[in-house]
Amino acid sequence: MLNNKSIAFLGAGNMAEAMISGIVTAKKVSPKQVIVSNNSNKTRLHEIKAKYNVRTLSKEELDFHEIDVLVLAMKPKDIDLVIDFIQNKVQPHTVILSVLAGISTSHMEEGLPNGQQVIRVMPNTSSMMRESATAIAPGKHVEMGEILTAKELLECVGEVYVIEEEQMDIFTGIAGSGPAYFYYLMEHIEKAGIEGGLAPELARKIGSQTILGAAKMMLERTETPTELRENVTSPNGTTAAGLDALDKYGGGKAITQAVKGAEKRSKEISEQMQKVLV
């Protein structure tokens, strides 16, 4: 589905690069089908071209007639400037993918030609390892074929989930911010390992492999997380003692509140962005 698509990026930051790297590495499209542009940083464009052999152009040089998928990957505060720039250039066949946090599809649709297809997407930082959990939320004009195209494109950087736009905040709380929760957990596992006599690098590898193995168990087996936990917990055993400590010090509540706190902040940021853009 992607083999004849032209994909253009407006913005060349870290998330754009992660997506470009995934697309090129997955060999879903030729590097020559990928066009990268930004506002003024020519040095950054040279870096991207040298690393991935994609085409780089200034935004004024873009031929919008040839663009099938336009990825908006600049700073969210610049959305109205970009809409002003593309609104008389973007073509009806082009689907717009926005990775801009806090910017609704309806806001973009209001400034674009009537019927323009807009999809809001949210990868996470694991895109760099092609292991992202990515959400896509289609706007009101998007056709099923374009949802499938967006899904195939984003599968180059990990797993993709089609959700409703109002679910983006809870998705942010789980997947958008989630990697940091596990890094935080690993900080403390590593610290405990060091205090127990392990070398820092060894403690890190042991903890990381343990998390990886547990994640694979949840992804590849049919048992629920509760069932998997119960299966490895013997009465009065070491695992039970560890879980008792988690309960005693509020581990479960802390995890739940972390997700809810990130969800709440995501909603606040969206509301603030809408006020700024009005």
C-alpha positions in Angstrom: 0.0 0.0 0.0 2.9 2.3 0.7 5.1 1.3 -2.3 3.8 4.1 -4.5 3.2 6.8 -1.8 5.1 10.0 -1.4 5.6 10.9 2.2 6.6 14.4 3.3 7.6 15.7 6.7 7.2 19.3 7.8 9.6 19.3 10.7 12.8 17.3 11.2 13.1 16.9 15.0 13.7 13.8 17.0 10.2 12.3 16.5 10.3 12.9 12.8 13.7 11.3 12.6 12.5 8.3 14.6 9.7 7.8 12.1 12.0 8.4 9.1 14.4 5.8 10.5 11.7 3.3 11.0 10.2 3.8 7.5 13.6 3.5 5.8 14.8 0.5 7.9 11.5 -1.4 7.3 12.0 -0.9 3.6 8.3 -0.2 3.2 9.1 2.7 0.8 12.2 3.8 -1.0 14.2 6.6 0.7 13.5 8.6 -2.5 9.8 8.6 -1.7 10.5 10.4 1.6 10.8 14.2 1.6 11.9 16.1 4.6 11.5 19.8 5.1 11.8 22.3 8.0 11.4 26.0 8.5 15.0 27.1 8.3 17.6 24.7 9.8 19.5 23.6 6.7 22.2 21.9 8.8 19.6 19.5 10.3 18.3 18.7 6.8 21.8 17.9 5.7 22.2 15.5 8.7 18.9 13.7 7.9 19.8 13.4 4.2 23.3 12.0 5.0 21.9 9.4 7.4 18.9 8.2 5.5 19.4 9.2 1.9 16.0 10.8 1.7 15.1 13.9 -0.2 15.4 17.2 1.6 13.8 20.5 0.5 13.0 23.9 1.9 9.2 24.2 2.6 9.0 26.7 -0.3 10.3 24.0 -2.7 7.7 21.4 -1.8 5.5 20.2 -4.7 2.2 19.5 -2.9 0.8 17.8 -5.9 3.1 14.8 -5.4 2.6 14.5 -1.6 0.3 11.6 -0.6 1.0 11.7 3.1 2.0 14.9 4.9 3.4 14.5 8.4 3.2 17.6 10.6 6.1 17.2 13.0 7.0 20.7 14.0 6.3 22.4 17.4 2.6 22.5 18.3 2.7 26.3 18.8 3.5 26.7 15.1 0.3 24.9 13.9 -1.6 28.0 12.7 1.4 29.3 10.8 1.8 25.9 9.1 -2.0 25.8 8.3 -1.8 29.2 6.8 1.2 28.1 4.7 -0.4 24.8 3.4 -4.1 25.6 3.2 -4.0 26.8 -0.4 -1.4 24.3 -1.4 -2.4 20.9 0.1 -4.2 18.6 -2.4 -7.5 16.8 -1.8 -5.9 13.4 -2.1 -3.3 14.1 0.6 -3.9 12.7 4.1 -2.3 14.8 6.9 -0.8 13.0 9.9 -0.3 15.2 12.9 2.1 14.2 15.7 1.4 17.6 17.5 0.5 17.1 21.1 -2.6 19.0 22.2 -3.8 19.9 18.7 -7.2 18.5 17.9 -8.2 17.3 14.4 -11.1 19.7 14.4 -8.8 22.6 14.9 -6.8 21.6 11.9 -9.9 20.8 9.8 -11.2 24.3 10.4 -8.2 25.9 8.8 -7.9 23.4 5.9 -10.0 22.9 2.7 -13.3 21.3 3.4 -13.1 17.5 3.4 -9.3 17.4 4.0 -8.4 14.1 5.7 -6.6 14.6 9.0 -5.3 11.9 11.4 -3.9 12.7 14.8 -1.1 10.3 15.8 0.9 9.8 18.9 4.0 7.6 18.8 6.2 7.3 21.9 10.0 7.6 22.3 10.4 3.9 21.7 9.9 4.7 18.1 13.7 5.0 18.0 13.9 1.2 18.7 10.9 0.5 16.4 9.0 -0.6 19.5 6.6 2.3 19.9 3.0 2.0 21.1 1.4 4.4 18.7 -2.2 5.7 18.7 -4.0 7.0 15.6 -7.3 9.0 15.9 -9.0 9.8 12.5 -10.7 13.1 11.9 -14.2 13.2 10.6 -13.4 13.1 6.9 -10.9 10.2 6.9 -11.7 7.2 4.8 -10.8 3.6 5.8 -8.2 3.3 3.1 -6.3 6.2 4.5 -6.5 4.8 8.1 -4.9 1.6 6.7 -2.2 3.6 5.0 -1.5 5.5 8.2 -1.5 2.3 10.2 0.9 0.6 7.8 3.3 3.6 7.9 3.3 3.8 11.6 3.8 0.1 12.1 7.3 0.8 10.8 8.1 2.1 14.3 6.1 -0.3 16.4 2.5 -1.4 17.2 -0.4 0.8 16.2 -3.8 1.2 17.9 -6.8 3.0 16.3 -8.7 4.9 19.1 -11.2 7.7 19.4 -9.7 11.2 19.8 -11.2 11.6 23.3 -9.1 8.6 24.4 -5.9 10.4 23.5 -5.4 11.7 27.0 -5.5 8.3 28.7 -3.4 6.9 25.9 -0.9 9.6 26.7 -1.0 8.6 30.4 -0.2 5.0 29.6 1.9 4.9 26.4 3.1 8.5 25.8 4.5 8.9 29.3 4.8 5.2 30.1 8.4 4.6 29.1 9.5 7.1 31.9 7.6 5.0 34.5 9.6 1.9 33.5 12.9 3.9 33.5 12.0 5.2 36.9 11.4 1.6 38.0 14.7 0.5 36.6 16.5 3.3 38.4 15.3 1.8 41.7 15.9 -1.9 40.6 19.5 -0.9 39.6 20.0 0.9 42.9 18.8 -2.1 44.9 21.1 -4.4 42.8 24.1 -2.3 43.5 23.3 -2.2 47.2 23.1 -6.0 47.1 26.6 -6.2 45.6 26.0 -6.3 41.8 28.0 -4.1 39.4 25.8 -1.3 38.0 25.9 -2.6 34.4 25.0 -6.1 35.5 22.1 -4.9 37.7 20.8 -2.9 34.8 21.0 -5.8 32.3 19.3 -8.2 34.8 16.5 -5.8 35.5 16.0 -4.8 31.8 15.9 -8.5 30.7 13.4 -9.2 33.5 11.1 -6.4 32.3 11.4 -7.5 28.7 10.6 -11.1 29.5 7.5 -10.1 31.6 6.3 -7.9 28.7 6.7 -10.7 26.2 4.7 -13.0 28.5 1.8 -10.6 28.6 1.9 -10.0 24.8 2.2 -13.7 23.8 0.2 -15.6 26.4 -3.6 -15.5 27.1 -3.4 -15.1 30.8 -4.3 -11.8 32.4 -1.6 -9.8 34.3 -3.3 -10.9 37.5 -3.2 -14.5 36.5 0.5 -14.3 35.5 1.3 -12.6 38.8 -0.5 -15.3 40.8 1.2 -18.0 38.8 4.7 -16.9 40.0 3.7 -16.1 43.6 4.1 -18.9 46.1 2.6 -18.5 49.6 5.3 -17.1 52.0 7.9 -17.1 49.1 10.2 -14.4 47.9 7.8 -13.0 45.3 5.0 -12.8 47.9 7.4 -10.9 50.2 8.3 -8.4 47.4 4.6 -7.9 46.5 3.7 -7.4 50.2 6.4 -4.6 50.3 4.9 -3.0 47.2 1.4 -3.0 48.8 2.8 -1.7 52.1 4.5 1.3 50.4 1.7 2.0 48.0 3.3 0.7 44.8 0.0 -0.2 43.0 -1.6 3.1 44.0 1.4 5.0 42.8 1.3 3.4 39.4 -2.4 4.2 39.0 -1.9 7.8 40.1 1.1 8.2 37.7 -1.2 7.3 34.7 -4.0 9.4 35.9 -1.7 12.3 36.7 -0.2 12.2 33.1 -3.8 11.9 31.7 -4.9 15.0 33.7 -1.9 17.0 32.5 -2.5 16.0 28.9 -6.0 17.4 29.1 -4.7 20.6 30.7 -2.1 21.0 27.9 -4.8 20.4 25.2 -7.1 23.0 26.8 -4.2 25.5 27.1 -3.2 25.0 23.5 -6.8 25.6 22.3 -6.9 28.9 24.3 -3.6 30.0 22.8 -4.8 29.2 19.3 -8.2 30.8 19.5 
